[in-house]
Amino acid sequence: MLIVIGLKDMRNENGVGKIKILNLYSGIGGNRKLWTPEGNEHEITAIEINPEIAEIYQYFFPNDKVIIADAHQFLLEHFEEYDFIWSSPPCPTHSRLNFLNNNKGEQGQEPKYPDMRLYEEIIFLKYWFKGKWVVENVVSYYPYLIEPFRYNSHYFWSNFYIGNSKDTKRYIREHLSELEMSDEYKNIKIKNKEQIINNAVKPETGLYIFNAAFKIKQNTVGDFLSPKGESLIAINQN
């Protein structure tokens, strides 16, 4: 069953220039924050299975169409309807940190098979989808099965050039501050709030990947940072 929450008129005055985007496993939308600085430049459909998280996403991005559904199945049934697909399948079973914690007997974890939906989607998109696509995940504890780009501490598989960069450290509190999208954000109550924030792709990385897909002139994520390494976008918003 699909549950659709909220959708405003997406058309601009001349009805052109929009890209139809599918944002799978959308979370709170960190990856797409900077795709539409005016709010409605593109037609974006977000798929998120957790209703609470989907509600937060819709609050941040009222012009997006948000569907509460299984992203893996939705991709299979609707991929031909879009120009650009971003997918971020669940990462815990691939995570180096979870693997190390499991070996240490921490957090009550038990061994689990790696979730192969990740590679199912990479192969499916490569051979069936005609538009631009990217699949994002963590750097895995095992050697990758299909070679990705390694950019800003993430793996990216795509049908366009992304490039590689050095890994960057990620701190939950720093990430939380960067992804605050409104003054009301601190009042939102949800279980595992910090983890949900930390799972989100940094907006600067999301914009870099998006621009790379459509060959929009840009440099690197470093251009978004001040000499002190602070986010220029976050500084300008304060």
Buried (B, 14 or more C-beta within 10 A) or exposed (E): EEEEBBBEEBEEEEEEEBBBBBBBBBBBBBBBBBBBEEEBBBBBBBBBBBEEBBBBBBBBBEBBBBBBBBBBEBBEEBBEEBBBBBBBBBBBBBBEEBBEBBEEEEEEBEEEEBBEBBBBBBBBBBEEBEBBBBBBBBBBBEEBEEEBBBBBBBBBBBEBEBEEBEEBEEEEEBBBBBBBBEEEBEEBEEEEBEEBBBBBBBBBBBBBBBBBBEEEEEEEBEEBBEEEEBBEBBEEEE
